[in-house]
Amino acid sequence: MSANRYLPAASYVAQTIPKILAQHGLKPFISRCVLTETERGAAWLFVVMQASPQEHPEDYAASDVLHDLSTELGGLPVEISISDGLRYAVLLGSPIILKRLNRF
Amino acid sequence: MKKRRIATMMILILMVLALLACGSIDSPGPGTPFAYPAFTPSIAPGNNQEAAYAAAQATLAAGQREMAELSYQATLVNQNMDQAANAAAQTTLDYNQRQLMELSFRATEVSQNMTQAAATQQFITKHTQMAWNDTATAQSQAVTAVYAAYILKVTQTAQAQGVLDVQATQVAQSNATLAAYSLTATPWAAIQAEIVRSRDESNRRAWWGEYVVTPLKVILVTLVVLLFIVGAVMAYRQLMPVLDLRLRAIWRDNSNPLLLVSRKILDPDPSHRRFTSWVLRQPKLPQFPSYETLQVEIISPFDPPVALWIEETEQKLRVDGRIQI
């Protein structure tokens, strides 16, 4: 199946994440947003952040930041990876949670 | 032979007298006695002394010449006597003897004159030396007396100056006392003194007010105004974003949240773009990217970086047990 059906949800998430980060006093320098869907049907949106030497990566990986992101996105799982760059991973769809995204 | 012997003795006497006279001409050394100590020549004062010395010198020279002439004549007479003796001319011999006696007498006189002249010269020389010594002594004594007089005069001048200073101090004290007394002795004088004192104080206060207090007031007022302006500007810069946020929360008609991050208001609502652009135009503020223009890329899950990202994320979710994919 094509990942195009997740494109509206991906756009919404891409616009929401900077706002949540800004509420926590973090600078939302987003370099790119990558949408992909695995063979098992899991759709992932990777929001790649632009590394800034003045910022601390651990601030972006704080639990309250991740919790607020997930809450604001309707309970979607949000993970962060600080290896090989800083990026957020949002699980947009899976066989289990796909029905939650129908409202977007 | 007897006459000849007498003539020879006369000649010898003449020679001795001539030698004595010549020896007296030389200036004698100290302590040398005169040939005739009984002789005491008189000293003429001033130029007469020099004239006497010259006369003695002339006497000596004339005496020497005359003695030489006399010796020569005696020799001639002696020769004549020898010739007369040879000729046995008794008359001539007698004549020659008388002439020889006269010559001897004359030589004696000349010798005495020369001796007297030499004594006169020595006396004059000694007297002149004594006069010089007396003159030098007198001059030294005069200089000493002048110096002593000068010292005495200086001392007297210093004493007089000290006396004058003391008198001047006493006069000044007396004047001050009289002035103070005249200022306060009578009620009218006291009033006048009070008036003068008040006038001086007023003048002093006016001077201070004109040149010190007024400029200080101007400077302080200017400083206060400048501080107030600076404080207002700083307060405006600090508080204006919050005020803008409040006003926007009141005026805005949508429910989108307003963000105040690092003194910047983030509002994606286009209706309030004016305020947002005002905030963003401020210098030295970081520029946020436009999130509306973010493009979502759709990439195959098998691309190397994306595949790694998927594997890493799913592995983390499995470990946490938060979701089963």
HADDOCK unambig.tbl for C-alpha pairs under 7 A between the chains (distance, minus, plus):
assign (segid A and resid 10 and name CA) (segid B and resid 296 and name CA) 6.97 0.50 0.50
assign (segid A and resid 11 and name CA) (segid B and resid 296 and name CA) 6.62 0.50 0.50
assign (segid A and resid 15 and name CA) (segid B and resid 291 and name CA) 5.50 0.50 0.50
assign (segid A and resid 15 and name CA) (segid B and resid 292 and name CA) 6.58 0.50 0.50
assign (segid A and resid 22 and name CA) (segid B and resid 261 and name CA) 6.23 0.50 0.50
assign (segid A and resid 23 and name CA) (segid B and resid 259 and name CA) 6.25 0.50 0.50
assign (segid A and resid 23 and name CA) (segid B and resid 261 and name CA) 6.87 0.50 0.50
assign (segid A and resid 25 and name CA) (segid B and resid 261 and name CA) 5.64 0.50 0.50
assign (segid A and resid 33 and name CA) (segid B and resid 295 and name CA) 6.71 0.50 0.50
assign (segid A and resid 33 and name CA) (segid B and resid 296 and name CA) 4.87 0.50 0.50
assign (segid A and resid 33 and name CA) (segid B and resid 297 and name CA) 5.97 0.50 0.50
assign (segid A and resid 34 and name CA) (segid B and resid 296 and name CA) 5.74 0.50 0.50
assign (segid A and resid 34 and name CA) (segid B and resid 297 and name CA) 4.72 0.50 0.50
assign (segid A and resid 34 and name CA) (segid B and resid 298 and name CA) 5.84 0.50 0.50
assign (segid A and resid 34 and name CA) (segid B and resid 299 and name CA) 6.49 0.50 0.50
assign (segid A and resid 35 and name CA) (segid B and resid 296 and name CA) 6.45 0.50 0.50
assign (segid A and resid 35 and name CA) (segid B and resid 297 and name CA) 5.69 0.50 0.50
assign (segid A and resid 35 and name CA) (segid B and resid 298 and name CA) 4.60 0.50 0.50
assign (segid A and resid 35 and name CA) (segid B and resid 299 and name CA) 6.11 0.50 0.50
assign (segid A and resid 36 and name CA) (segid B and resid 298 and name CA) 5.68 0.50 0.50
assign (segid A and resid 36 and name CA) (segid B and resid 299 and name CA) 5.40 0.50 0.50
assign (segid A and resid 36 and name CA) (segid B and resid 300 and name CA) 5.90 0.50 0.50
assign (segid A and resid 36 and name CA) (segid B and resid 301 and name CA) 5.66 0.50 0.50
assign (segid A and resid 37 and name CA) (segid B and resid 301 and name CA) 6.25 0.50 0.50
assign (segid A and resid 38 and name CA) (segid B and resid 301 and name CA) 5.80 0.50 0.50
assign (segid A and resid 79 and name CA) (segid B and resid 313 and name CA) 6.93 0.50 0.50
